[in-house]
Amino acid sequence: MKFRTLALAAVVFAITVPTGSGAQEATGIVAYRETAMKALGAHSGALKSILTDQTQLMDQVGIHARAIADIAAAIPAMFPEDSLDPPTEALPSIWEDPDGFQAAADRLAKLAGDLDAAAGSGDAQASLAAFAAMGKDGCGGCHADYRKKN
């Protein structure tokens, strides 16, 4: 019991004590969209595991592809005007070129739909090709113009 109390106290301390790095934590819409983008990454990671690591779960590709398409459709709403603070990797080009940004989100949704269709056909090679296109032209295409380089 004493160990559990100490472990819980350590976790609470680690979560609540500032790190001293001076970095501002994201809040509000910025925190939400960061979480949504992490979800996109998690779905992409699951797809990579299924399609390249031979997990024998091809029947689940559509689940992840549809989730990516749904999140992609919501992306433009995650970037309302003046949502650059707290710190974000979003570039001002999102608001300077809203039509291009919308088109990039639409492209990701379409490519995720293409992946869903390829998976529905049962063709593993077509699914892998659709996944690669989604990563390169969907995620990568948007990041090239609308996200700060790391």
C-alpha positions, 0 to 999 in steps of 0.5 A: 500500500505504501508503495502504491501511495508513493508511486501515485505521488510521484506521478502527480508530481511529475505531471504538475511540476513545471519542467523549467524548459520555458515551453508553453503548453498548448491549450484550447483549440491548439491542444485539441488539434494536436491531439487530433493530429496524433490520432491521425498518426496513430491510425497511420501507424496501425495501417503501417503495421497491418500493411507492412508488418504482415499482421494478418488484420487486413479486415481492419484497414478500412476502420483506420482509413475511414477514421483518417477520412473522418478526421481529415474532413474536420481539419479545416474547422480545427484551425479558426482565425487567430489560433497560432497561440499558444505555440503551434507548428501551424504556419500562417499559410493556413489562413493566408490560403484557406482554399488551398488548405481546404483542398489539402484536407479534402485530398487527404480524405479522398486518399483515405477513401481510396485506401478504404476501397482498395482494402475492401477489394482485398488486394493487399498490394493495391492497399499498400500503394494507396497507403503510400499515396495517402502518406506522401500526397495526403499527409505530406502534401499538407505538411509541406505547405502548412506545417513548420519544418522540424 
